[in-house]
Amino acid sequence: AFWGLAVRASLRRRKYGASHLVLDRTPAVLGERLTGKVESGVPKATVPRDGFQVRLQCVHRWKESSHHGASGSERRTHRRREVLWQDERREPGHITARSPSFEVAVKFSLPAEQPATTLGGSRDGITWELVVSAAMPGLDYAASFELPVLAPDLTSDTVRKVVQER
């Protein structure tokens, strides 16, 4: 399964190139609007018939370990994820004179009652993910991004301090 995903990702990069997320404002803050665009790499000549699906989700990720075998000495780690919140929309994508490919609008209201990003160097915690996809002839387009989403009570001074400490 892992190798199949890796091959598919490699083929997508070869066909569409790298996708880039450009947010109007960073970091994103709960209770505010998240706006920007994804520079998709989908060429102008290949119009996605149904447009682009844009999905934003707040996800709790964690690892669980289990023991197997007669003596319980075999240990397996399972990666788990639970979607706590999600919103999605269809966007047609648009072409600009300066871009050789489609740009996809990103427009969401971030719910104030959801948790902020907690994942740092760890694989356990809360993350916000933006996924953009489109049905295409041959290999479908797909790109995903992890976003830093902060609680509204963090001031810009606090954010600067956190960024400087890293």
N, C-alpha and C positions, 0 to 999 in steps of 0.2 A: 504494500500500500504506500509506504513512504517513498519508494523509488518511483512509483507511478506518478505521485504528486510532484516530485522533483523534476521528472522528465517533462511533465505538462507545463510546469512553471518555466522551464528552460525554453520550451517551444513557444510559449506566449511571449517571453522576452524577445526571442528572435523575430517573431512575427510583428509585434507591436512596439518593441523598444521599452524603455523604462517609463513608467507613469509617475507623475509628480503631483503632490497635493500642495496647493498654494492657498493658505488661509488668509482672510482679510485681517484677522487679529489673532495673535497668539500670546499667551496660552488661552485656550477656551475656558469659559467660566460657567458653572452650573447656574441656571436661571436666566441665561442670556442667549443670544442668537449665535449660531455657528454658521459662518458664511465663507465662501471661497470658491475654488474651482479645482478640478482634476484635469491636468493635461494628459490626455489618455494615450496618445500614440496610435489611436485608430485613424488610419489615413482618410483624407477627405473623400476619396473615391469609393470608400466602402461605408455606406450609410447603414447603421444598425436599424433594421426594420421596425423594431418595437422600442427604439431608444435605449437609454441606459437605466438600469435599476441602481439606485443609490440607497444604501442601508447604513444607518448608524445604530450601534448597539453598545450597551454597557454590559460587560461580561465579568463574572467572577471566575477566575481560573485557579486551580490548585492541583497538587499531586497527592495521590494516595498510594501507599505501599501495601502489598499483600504477600503473604508467605504461602508457598505451595510445597508439594513433595511430601514424602513419607515423614521426614523429620522436620519439615517446615523450614528447611534451610534455603530453599529457592525463593528469592525475593523478586517481585515484579513491581514496577512502578507504573501507575496508570495516570495519565493526564486527564483531568476533568475540567469541564467548563459548563457554566450555567448562565444563560442570557437573562439578565435582570430586567432589561428594558430595551426596546428597539422601536425604530420608526423607519419607514422607507417610502420612497417616491420614485416615480418615473420622470426622467429628464430627457429631452430630445437631443441634447448636445448641440453645440454650435461651432461654427468655423469662424476664425478671425483671419485677417490678412497676414498677421505675423506668425501664425501657427500652421504647420503643415498637417495638423491632425485635429480631431474633435476636442473641444473643451467641454467639461460637464460641470454644471452648476451644483454647488453644495449649499443647501439652505435648510437648517434645522433649528428648532428651539430646544435647548438643553434643559431637561427637567430639573428643577431645584431640589426635588426630594430624592434624587438618586445619588449614590456615592461618587466621590471624586476618584481620580486615578491614584492607586497606591502601588502599582508595580514599578519598581525601580530596576535593580539588577536581579531581582528574584523572579521566578516564574509563578509565584503564588500571589494573588491579590486581585484588585479591580483594574480593568483596562477598558478603554473606549476604543472601538474599532469602526472604521469607515470602510465599507466594501462597495466597489463599483463594478458592475458587470453588464454585459450585453451579448445577446445571441448573435453570432456572426456566421457567415459561410465558413465551413471548416472548423477551425479552433475558435471557441468563444473567447471574448475578452473578459478579463477579471483582474482587478487590482485591489489590494487591501492596505490599510494604513492604521497604525496605532497613534492615538492622539493624547496629549496631556490635557486633562480636564481638571480644573481646580475648583475647590469650594469657593463660594463668593466671599467668605470672610477672610481670605488671604489677600492682603493688600499688595500693591505693587512693590513696596519696600521689602515685604516678606519674600516675594518671588525673586527679587534681585539678590537677596541674601542667599536663598537656596541655590540659585544658579551659580553664584560666585563660589559657594562651598564645594561644588562638584568638580 
